[in-house]
Amino acid sequence: MSQHVEINLMGRSFTIMTDEDPAQVTAAANLVQEHIDEIRQMGTTVGSDRLLTLVALNLAGELLKDKEGKVEGLDSLISAFDGVVSQAEGLAKAPLR
């Protein structure tokens, strides 16, 4: 069921119609605003279009790094399990004394 969620970005209020959890939408808007504030604190004066583009690129970059980290972590976990399985197979084939 779609809901109206009011968010604030760059001093402006927006009402968004969404099926998502309103708390998540608000949290996402807050995260975007935090990144906007960080860029503004650098002392760089840029137009709002450019500012939002920079924030979008930064967030997309973080998302991609996170995805890559999860894949790399999964690969190392699979390798570790392969090692354990190989050791278990070796133990299972070893003659009992």
Order of alpha helices (4+ residues) and beta strands (2+ residues): beta-beta-alpha-alpha
